Amino acid sequence: MWVKTILLGGGLFFSTFAMAQSPVKGKIEMKTLTNDANHAWFYAGINKYQPNDKAVDYLKSNNTKYKIVAITGTTDDNSKKLLPAFYKTMILSSWPDDNIELYAADDKLQTGDNKGQSFKAKKLPTFVVLKEGKEVGRVAGDINESIEKDLAVIIFNSNKKSEEK
């Protein structure tokens, strides 16, 4: 009986390590996160988050002019909070899938992908806003108000600069 208990306990102990979530790296799609049981936090976060309607409306009115690149982790707490909020915002603002790129990075900020690395993220998550292929702003790590408001401010300021030219 004692040997069976040790074997059962040891089996449970080692299976915990085998099932531990390892970080995803490289370019990924939202469906990768929503369909994987290891990323249940993503689906739950999307359903729970309630973005600011005014910011979403502003983003919606600019959703074809800008591209957003997200460099995120799949194991750090800040990414687990902000990535679902970001995607809920993108869904509600009808942001075209072609205008969103998502790269997963490990805790050393390595994406394993040259394009993902080219954005030189220093914190996770980082959301880079591009207009005509050029960076106009980014949200890195912590947010000021909310992900949708911070992105709307970047786009508003970019539009304002364009009007002044």
N, CA, C and O of each residue as an XYZ file, in Angstrom:
660
protein
N       0.822     -1.199      0.000
C       0.000      0.000      0.000
C       0.865      1.261      0.000
O       0.583      2.225     -0.712
N       1.918      1.233      0.809
C       2.820      2.374      0.921
C       3.472      2.678     -0.428
O       3.605      3.845     -0.797
N       3.877      1.653     -1.162
C       4.520      1.827     -2.472
C       3.525      2.417     -3.472
O       3.892      3.279     -4.271
N       2.271      1.963     -3.435
C       1.252      2.501     -4.342
C       1.020      3.989     -4.078
O       0.843      4.770     -5.013
N       1.021      4.371     -2.814
C       0.820      5.773     -2.450
C       1.959      6.631     -2.984
O       1.738      7.716     -3.521
N       3.183      6.128     -2.827
C       4.351      6.869     -3.328
C       4.299      6.977     -4.848
O       4.561      8.044     -5.403
N       3.965      5.888     -5.518
C       3.893      5.917     -6.983
C       2.790      6.861     -7.463
O       2.988      7.624     -8.409
N       1.631      6.807     -6.808
C       0.537      7.694     -7.191
C       0.908      9.152     -6.940
O       0.689     10.008     -7.797
N       1.465      9.431     -5.775
C       1.889     10.797     -5.449
C       2.963     11.290     -6.393
O       2.910     12.429     -6.857
N       3.945     10.439     -6.684
C       5.015     10.810     -7.617
C       4.482     11.055     -9.014
O       4.915     11.979     -9.703
N       3.533     10.214     -9.432
C       2.930     10.387    -10.754
C       2.186     11.706    -10.864
O       2.296     12.405    -11.871
N       1.429     12.046     -9.828
C       0.717     13.329     -9.825
C       1.688     14.502     -9.811
O       1.471     15.504    -10.494
N       2.749     14.375     -9.038
C       3.759     15.429     -8.943
C       4.406     15.695    -10.301
O       4.509     16.843    -10.731
N       4.838     14.639    -10.966
C       5.510     14.813    -12.252
C       4.546     15.200    -13.370
O       4.937     15.891    -14.310
N       3.287     14.760    -13.278
C       2.328     15.162    -14.312
C       2.028     16.655    -14.225
O       1.693     17.285    -15.228
N       2.149     17.219    -13.023
C       1.972     18.661    -12.865
C       3.024     19.406    -13.670
O       2.710     20.396    -14.331
N       4.264     18.946    -13.624
C       5.324     19.584    -14.408
C       5.104     19.384    -15.899
O       5.358     20.292    -16.691
N       4.640     18.217    -16.281
C       4.421     17.932    -17.700
C       3.310     18.802    -18.273
O       3.348     19.168    -19.448
N       2.319     19.135    -17.443
C       1.183     19.919    -17.920
C       1.364     21.411    -17.686
O       0.509     22.202    -18.085
N       2.454     21.809    -17.050
C       2.687     23.234    -16.796
C       2.742     23.977    -18.121
O       3.300     23.483    -19.100
N       2.168     25.147    -18.141
C       2.095     25.924    -19.373
C       3.462     26.489    -19.722
O       4.071     27.212    -18.933
N       3.929     26.153    -20.901
C       5.183     26.735    -21.363
C       4.841     27.924    -22.246
O       3.803     27.935    -22.906
N       5.716     28.927    -22.257
C       5.396     30.115    -23.051
C       5.351     29.813    -24.544
O       6.162     29.052    -25.070
N       4.394     30.423    -25.200
C       4.265     30.335    -26.646
C       5.163     31.421    -27.219
O       5.288     32.493    -26.626
N       5.794     31.158    -28.371
C       6.644     32.162    -29.010
C       6.306     32.246    -30.487
O       5.860     31.272    -31.093
N       6.527     33.431    -31.060
C       6.333     33.628    -32.490
C       4.985     34.236    -32.819
O       4.225     34.623    -31.931
N       4.705     34.313    -34.102
C       3.441     34.898    -34.560
C       2.311     33.927    -34.238
O       2.402     32.731    -34.515
N       1.252     34.460    -33.652
C       0.104     33.624    -33.307
C      -1.189     34.337    -33.702
O      -1.199     35.538    -33.972
N      -2.257     33.583    -33.728
C      -3.581     34.105    -34.062
C      -4.469     34.029    -32.825
O      -4.217     33.228    -31.925
N      -5.495     34.852    -32.780
C      -6.411     34.846    -31.648
C      -7.039     33.470    -31.462
O      -7.224     33.027    -30.328
N      -7.368     32.789    -32.550
C      -8.015     31.479    -32.427
C      -7.099     30.466    -31.747
O      -7.577     29.517    -31.126
N      -5.781     30.663    -31.861
C      -4.842     29.785    -31.163
C      -5.063     29.886    -29.662
O      -5.047     28.877    -28.957
N      -5.269     31.098    -29.178
C      -5.462     31.304    -27.743
C      -6.859     30.897    -27.285
O      -7.010     30.364    -26.186
N      -7.877     31.138    -28.101
C      -9.242     30.811    -27.672
C      -9.512     29.316    -27.719
O     -10.387     28.834    -27.000
N      -8.792     28.571    -28.537
C      -9.054     27.139    -28.681
C      -8.167     26.255    -27.816
O      -8.324     25.034    -27.841
N      -7.257     26.818    -27.066
C      -6.312     26.035    -26.269
C      -6.704     26.100    -24.795
O      -6.784     27.183    -24.216
N      -6.946     24.947    -24.198
C      -7.360     24.886    -22.788
C      -6.323     25.504    -21.855
O      -6.678     25.973    -20.774
N      -5.049     25.513    -22.250
C      -4.005     26.130    -21.422
C      -4.148     27.643    -21.352
O      -3.547     28.288    -20.492
N      -4.943     28.210    -22.253
C      -5.121     29.663    -22.293
C      -6.569     30.054    -21.985
O      -7.106     30.983    -22.588
N      -7.193     29.347    -21.053
C      -8.581     29.638    -20.668
C      -8.726     31.069    -20.153
O      -9.802     31.658    -20.256
N      -7.653     31.627    -19.602
C      -7.654     33.007    -19.112
C      -7.996     33.993    -20.228
O      -8.604     35.034    -19.979
N      -7.602     33.660    -21.457
C      -7.820     34.565    -22.585
C      -9.314     34.678    -22.898
O      -9.860     35.779    -22.976
N      -9.954     33.548    -23.072
C     -11.387     33.523    -23.387
C     -12.195     34.146    -22.250
O     -13.107     34.936    -22.493
N     -11.858     33.791    -21.012
C     -12.564     34.341    -19.848
C     -12.381     35.856    -19.770
O     -13.324     36.581    -19.453
N     -11.177     36.332    -20.058
C     -10.892     37.762    -20.013
C     -11.647     38.548    -21.066
O     -12.103     39.661    -20.806
N     -11.784     37.977    -22.255
C     -12.546     38.636    -23.320
C     -14.003     38.792    -22.895
O     -14.595     39.856    -23.074
N     -14.571     37.747    -22.340
C     -15.977     37.796    -21.926
C     -16.209     38.754    -20.763
O     -17.281     39.348    -20.655
N     -15.228     38.905    -19.907
C     -15.372     39.719    -18.698
C     -15.157     41.217    -18.952
O     -15.793     42.049    -18.305
N     -14.272     41.562    -19.882
C     -13.863     42.956    -20.055
C     -14.966     43.805    -20.682
O     -15.619     43.380    -21.635
N     -15.168     44.999    -20.147
C     -16.146     45.951    -20.673
C     -15.431     47.250    -21.052
O     -15.201     48.098    -20.190
N     -15.078     47.414    -22.325
C     -14.352     48.620    -22.731
C     -15.238     49.866    -22.754
O     -16.466     49.784    -22.770
N     -14.578     51.003    -22.755
C     -15.235     52.303    -22.819
C     -15.843     52.492    -24.212
O     -15.144     52.400    -25.221
N     -17.146     52.755    -24.255
C     -17.865     52.863    -25.534
C     -17.351     53.995    -26.419
O     -17.223     53.818    -27.630
N     -17.056     55.150    -25.836
C     -16.590     56.293    -26.631
C     -15.238     55.998    -27.280
O     -15.014     56.330    -28.444
N     -14.347     55.376    -26.523
C     -13.034     55.031    -27.080
C     -13.187     53.993    -28.186
O     -12.519     54.078    -29.217
N     -14.061     53.018    -27.974
C     -14.304     51.992    -28.997
C     -14.862     52.635    -30.262
O     -14.447     52.283    -31.367
N     -15.795     53.568    -30.117
C     -16.363     54.254    -31.289
C     -15.288     55.030    -32.051
O     -15.275     55.033    -33.282
N     -14.392     55.682    -31.319
C     -13.318     56.428    -31.983
C     -12.384     55.469    -32.727
O     -11.981     55.738    -33.859
N     -12.050     54.365    -32.090
C     -11.201     53.376    -32.756
C     -11.899     52.823    -33.994
O     -11.266     52.612    -35.028
N     -13.188     52.593    -33.888
C     -13.958     52.063    -35.020
C     -13.904     53.014    -36.213
O     -13.838     52.571    -37.360
N     -13.931     54.313    -35.948
C     -13.901     55.297    -37.037
C     -12.521     55.395    -37.693
O     -12.371     56.053    -38.722
N     -11.527     54.752    -37.112
C     -10.166     54.784    -37.657
C      -9.610     53.391    -37.928
O      -8.405     53.231    -38.123
N     -10.473     52.388    -37.941
C      -9.992     51.007    -37.962
C      -9.328     50.548    -39.256
O      -8.705     49.486    -39.271
N      -9.439     51.300    -40.326
C      -8.759     50.893    -41.560
C      -7.500     51.710    -41.831
O      -6.742     51.394    -42.748
N      -7.272     52.749    -41.048
C      -6.128     53.640    -41.273
C      -4.868     53.194    -40.536
O      -3.764     53.628    -40.864
N      -5.037     52.335    -39.550
C      -3.924     51.964    -38.674
C      -3.809     50.455    -38.546
O      -4.772     49.712    -38.736
N      -2.606     50.033    -38.218
C      -2.324     48.631    -37.923
C      -1.786     48.584    -36.499
O      -1.061     49.487    -36.080
N      -2.129     47.551    -35.759
C      -1.620     47.401    -34.398
C      -0.890     46.073    -34.288
O      -1.418     45.021    -34.648
N       0.328     46.144    -33.787
C       1.137     44.953    -33.543
C       1.237     44.777    -32.035
O       1.656     45.687    -31.320
N       0.850     43.609    -31.564
C       0.922     43.304    -30.134
C       2.040     42.297    -29.902
O       2.094     41.251    -30.548
N       2.924     42.624    -28.977
C       3.959     41.688    -28.531
C       3.608     41.383    -27.088
O       3.622     42.271    -26.235
N       3.296     40.137    -26.821
C       2.748     39.777    -25.523
C       3.323     38.471    -25.011
O       3.881     37.676    -25.768
N       3.180     38.271    -23.744
C       3.515     36.986    -23.146
C       2.241     36.173    -23.000
O       1.139     36.710    -23.114
N       2.391     34.887    -22.749
C       1.217     34.058    -22.477
C       1.259     33.521    -21.054
O       0.375     32.772    -20.638
N       2.293     33.910    -20.308
C       2.403     33.424    -18.934
C       2.484     34.547    -17.906
O       2.297     34.284    -16.718
N       2.757     35.789    -18.313
C       2.878     36.865    -17.322
C       1.513     37.491    -17.030
O       0.648     37.553    -17.904
N       1.335     37.946    -15.812
C       0.038     38.452    -15.346
C      -0.442     39.681    -16.109
O      -1.633     39.795    -16.401
N       0.456     40.598    -16.437
C       0.047     41.817    -17.135
C      -0.503     41.500    -18.527
O      -1.505     42.081    -18.945
N       0.144     40.588    -19.241
C      -0.358     40.180    -20.560
C      -1.692     39.460    -20.434
O      -2.584     39.648    -21.262
N      -1.830     38.636    -19.400
C      -3.085     37.904    -19.201
C      -4.245     38.853    -18.913
O      -5.404     38.511    -19.149
N      -3.939     40.024    -18.411
C      -4.974     41.031    -18.146
C      -5.248     41.882    -19.392
O      -6.404     42.105    -19.751
N      -4.181     42.355    -20.050
C      -4.347     43.327    -21.129
C      -4.652     42.716    -22.494
O      -5.366     43.330    -23.286
N      -4.136     41.534    -22.788
C      -4.380     40.952    -24.110
C      -5.868     40.663    -24.350
O      -6.374     40.998    -25.421
N      -6.586     40.059    -23.403
C      -8.029     39.884    -23.633
C      -8.765     41.220    -23.761
O      -9.686     41.345    -24.568
N      -8.365     42.212    -22.973
C      -8.987     43.540    -23.065
C      -8.738     44.141    -24.447
O      -9.638     44.732    -25.044
N      -7.519     43.989    -24.950
C      -7.168     44.474    -26.282
C      -8.042     43.804    -27.347
O      -8.609     44.478    -28.207
N      -8.145     42.476    -27.283
C      -8.916     41.773    -28.309
C     -10.404     42.075    -28.223
O     -11.071     42.166    -29.253
N     -10.931     42.229    -27.032
C     -12.350     42.602    -26.906
C     -12.557     43.970    -27.553
O     -13.546     44.186    -28.255
N     -11.634     44.880    -27.318
C     -11.705     46.213    -27.917
C     -11.634     46.129    -29.438
O     -12.394     46.808    -30.129
N     -10.736     45.309    -29.962
C     -10.602     45.163    -31.410
C     -11.861     44.553    -32.023
O     -12.286     44.957    -33.105
N     -12.448     43.591    -31.338
C     -13.680     42.961    -31.831
C     -14.808     43.990    -31.896
O     -15.492     44.104    -32.913
N     -14.996     44.737    -30.808
C     -16.094     45.709    -30.752
C     -15.879     46.899    -31.685
O     -16.844     47.533    -32.114
N     -14.624     47.205    -32.000
C     -14.356     48.319    -32.918
C     -14.268     47.847    -34.369
O     -13.882     48.610    -35.255
N     -14.626     46.590    -34.601
C     -14.609     45.998    -35.956
C     -13.257     46.172    -36.631
O     -13.184     46.385    -37.841
N     -12.199     46.080    -35.856
C     -10.849     46.243    -36.385
C     -10.553     45.069    -37.298
O     -10.683     43.923    -36.867
N     -10.158     45.307    -38.548
C      -9.906     44.203    -39.479
C      -8.762     43.298    -38.999
O      -7.736     43.775    -38.515
N      -8.962     41.995    -39.144
C      -7.924     41.037    -38.749
C      -6.597     41.316    -39.445
O      -5.530     41.099    -38.870
N      -6.667     41.799    -40.691
C      -5.443     42.104    -41.442
C      -4.655     43.253    -40.820
O      -3.471     43.422    -41.113
N      -5.293     44.033    -39.972
C      -4.629     45.180    -39.345
C      -4.202     44.900    -37.906
O      -3.919     45.823    -37.142
N      -4.158     43.619    -37.548
C      -3.682     43.203    -36.227
C      -2.647     42.103    -36.422
O      -2.888     41.128    -37.133
N      -1.502     42.269    -35.788
C      -0.496     41.203    -35.747
C      -0.184     40.930    -34.293
O      -0.046     41.854    -33.491
N      -0.074     39.659    -33.957
C       0.200     39.266    -32.583
C       1.428     38.371    -32.543
O       1.503     37.359    -33.240
N       2.388     38.761    -31.712
C       3.597     37.968    -31.501
C       3.705     37.633    -30.024
O       3.590     38.507    -29.165
N       3.926     36.368    -29.743
C       4.115     35.937    -28.357
C       5.608     35.901    -28.055
O       6.412     35.435    -28.863
N       5.958     36.400    -26.879
C       7.359     36.445    -26.451
C       7.509     35.703    -25.130
O       6.557     35.574    -24.360
N       8.713     35.222    -24.885
C       8.985     34.586    -23.599
C       9.362     35.653    -22.574
O       9.307     36.847    -22.868
N       9.744     35.226    -21.381
C      10.046     36.197    -20.322
C      11.324     36.987    -20.580
O      11.614     37.944    -19.863
N      12.095     36.593    -21.602
C      13.291     37.349    -21.999
C      12.995     38.247    -23.197
O      13.909     38.789    -23.819
N      11.714     38.397    -23.513
C      11.227     39.250    -24.607
C      11.647     38.754    -25.983
O      11.742     39.543    -26.923
N      11.896     37.478    -26.109
C      12.264     36.881    -27.380
C      11.026     36.273    -28.033
O      10.327     35.465    -27.421
N      10.759     36.666    -29.280
C       9.602     36.137    -29.999
C       9.969     34.941    -30.870
O       9.091     34.201    -31.313
N      11.259     34.752    -31.115
C      11.665     33.674    -32.003
C      11.318     33.978    -33.449
O      11.297     33.073    -34.283
N      11.050     35.225    -33.755
C      10.601     35.653    -35.075
C      11.250     37.000    -35.376
O      11.163     37.922    -34.564
N      11.895     37.125    -36.526
C      12.604     38.368    -36.857
C      11.686     39.584    -36.881
O      12.053     40.646    -36.377
N      10.504     39.442    -37.457
C       9.597     40.591    -37.527
C       9.129     40.986    -36.130
O       9.088     42.171    -35.800
N       8.782     40.012    -35.319
C       8.365     40.305    -33.949
C       9.465     40.986    -33.155
O       9.197     41.902    -32.378
N      10.700     40.543    -33.346
C      11.848     41.137    -32.655
C      12.113     42.557    -33.125
O      12.644     43.369    -32.368
N      11.749     42.870    -34.372
C      12.066     44.186    -34.937
C      11.372     45.334    -34.197
O      11.773     46.489    -34.342
N      10.348     45.033    -33.414
C       9.636     46.091    -32.685
C      10.290     46.422    -31.347
O       9.872     47.357    -30.665
N      11.304     45.663    -30.975
C      12.135     45.941    -29.792
C      11.315     46.232    -28.532
O      11.490     47.264    -27.885
N      10.433     45.317    -28.204
C       9.633     45.461    -26.983
C      10.543     45.374    -25.765
O      11.411     44.505    -25.685
N      10.336     46.280    -24.825
C      11.112     46.281    -23.586
C      10.275     45.828    -22.402
O      10.807     45.510    -21.338
N       8.949     45.800    -22.594
C       8.016     45.345    -21.561
C       6.917     44.540    -22.237
O       6.628     44.726    -23.419
N       6.315     43.649    -21.475
C       5.168     42.896    -21.975
C       3.922     43.317    -21.214
O       3.967     43.530    -20.003
N       2.834     43.434    -21.913
C       2.697     43.441    -23.360
C       3.044     44.815    -23.931
O       3.031     45.820    -23.221
N       3.351     44.836    -25.209
C       3.589     46.082    -25.935
C       2.652     46.103    -27.141
O       2.573     45.131    -27.892
N       1.955     47.203    -27.317
C       1.045     47.387    -28.448
C       1.581     48.545    -29.280
O       1.607     49.687    -28.821
N       2.009     48.247    -30.506
C       2.618     49.237    -31.389
C       1.585     49.650    -32.437
O       1.024     48.804    -33.134
N       1.342     50.949    -32.541
C       0.379     51.480    -33.512
C       1.161     51.992    -34.716
O       2.068     52.812    -34.581
N       0.792     51.492    -35.899
C       1.470     51.862    -37.141
C       0.496     52.553    -38.092
O      -0.674     52.184    -38.193
N       1.010     53.555    -38.778
C       0.255     54.203    -39.855
C       1.169     54.224    -41.065
O       2.278     54.757    -41.018
N       0.687     53.635    -42.146
C       1.474     53.542    -43.376
C       2.842     52.922    -43.101
O       3.850     53.343    -43.668
N       2.865     51.922    -42.226
C       4.092     51.186    -41.929
C       5.032     51.840    -40.937
O       6.066     51.264    -40.599
N       4.693     53.036    -40.462
C       5.563     53.748    -39.517
C       4.904     53.815    -38.147
O       3.698     54.029    -38.028
N       5.722     53.628    -37.117
C       5.206     53.681    -35.755
C       4.779     55.097    -35.393
O       5.526     56.056    -35.584
N       3.557     55.209    -34.864
C       3.063     56.509    -34.400
C       2.908     56.534    -32.881
O       2.655     57.588    -32.296
N       3.058     55.395    -32.256
C       2.977     55.333    -30.801
C       2.910     53.901    -30.318
O       2.719     52.969    -31.098
N       3.074     53.746    -29.003
C       2.983     52.414    -28.414
C       2.535     52.497    -26.971
O       2.752     53.494    -26.281
N       1.913     51.437    -26.543
C       1.556     51.235    -25.143
C       2.428     50.074    -24.694
O       2.337     48.976    -25.243
N       3.269     50.312    -23.700
C       4.210     49.277    -23.267
C       4.068     49.013    -21.775
O       4.191     49.920    -20.952
N       3.808     47.767    -21.448
C       3.689     47.390    -20.043
C       2.409     47.909    -19.442
O       1.319     47.463    -19.801
N       2.534     48.842    -18.537
C       1.362     49.399    -17.857
C       0.626     50.383    -18.756
O       1.212     50.995    -19.649
N      -0.658     50.518    -18.502
C      -1.480     51.446    -19.267
C      -1.780     52.675    -18.418
O      -1.689     52.631    -17.191
N      -2.138     53.772    -19.082
C      -2.496     54.993    -18.359
C      -3.928     54.926    -17.838
O      -4.160     55.077    -16.639
N      -4.883     54.702    -18.728
C      -6.295     54.646    -18.322
C      -6.882     53.272    -18.601
O      -7.253     52.545    -17.680
N      -6.961     52.926    -19.862
C      -7.433     51.611    -20.307
C      -6.788     51.376    -21.662
O      -6.333     52.320    -22.308
N      -6.745     50.139    -22.089
C      -6.086     49.853    -23.366
C      -6.781     50.594    -24.502
O      -6.114     51.123    -25.391
N      -8.116     50.639    -24.488
C      -8.822     51.306    -25.583
C      -8.624     52.818    -25.545
O      -8.493     53.444    -26.597
N      -8.600     53.412    -24.365
C      -8.379     54.858    -24.275
C      -6.950     55.214    -24.660
O      -6.726     56.207    -25.352
N      -5.985     54.418    -24.223
C      -4.590     54.698    -24.574
C      -4.366     54.593    -26.080
O      -3.667     55.424    -26.659
N      -4.952     53.580    -26.718
C      -4.829     53.449    -28.174
C      -5.550     54.595    -28.882
O      -5.047     55.122    -29.874
N      -6.716     54.980    -28.385
C      -7.464     56.092    -28.992
C      -6.678     57.398    -28.905
O      -6.693     58.190    -29.847
N      -5.997     57.631    -27.792
C      -5.180     58.848    -27.638
C      -4.043     58.853    -28.655
O      -3.770     59.882    -29.273
N      -3.383     57.715    -28.834
C      -2.293     57.627    -29.819
C      -2.825     57.950    -31.216
O      -2.216     58.728    -31.951
N      -3.944     57.361    -31.574
C      -4.518     57.582    -32.904
C      -5.018     59.017    -33.051
O      -4.839     59.625    -34.106
N      -5.635     59.561    -32.019
C      -6.088     60.955    -32.047
C      -4.905     61.890    -32.289
O      -4.977     62.777    -33.140
N      -3.818     61.692    -31.543
C      -2.627     62.542    -31.705
C      -2.014     62.389    -33.090
O      -1.536     63.368    -33.663
N      -2.020     61.186    -33.632
C      -1.500     60.965    -34.980
C      -2.370     61.674    -36.011
O      -1.856     62.299    -36.939
N      -3.678     61.576    -35.849
C      -4.591     62.262    -36.774
C      -4.417     63.774    -36.694
O      -4.456     64.463    -37.713
N      -4.227     64.281    -35.495
C      -4.034     65.719    -35.290
C      -2.762     66.196    -35.998
O      -2.763     67.248    -36.637
N      -1.680     65.422    -35.885
C      -0.424     65.779    -36.567
C      -0.606     65.761    -38.079
O      -0.070     66.617    -38.782
N      -1.363     64.786    -38.580
C      -1.609     64.694    -40.025
C      -2.390     65.897    -40.534
O      -2.133     66.391    -41.632
N      -3.345     66.370    -39.733
C      -4.153     67.534    -40.124
C      -3.327     68.814    -40.137
O      -3.590     69.719    -40.929
N      -2.325     68.890    -39.258
C      -1.494     70.094    -39.156
C      -0.523     70.237    -40.317
O      -0.011     71.328    -40.569
N      -0.269     69.155    -41.020
C       0.700     69.203    -42.131
C       0.143     69.859    -43.349
O       0.836     69.973    -44.360
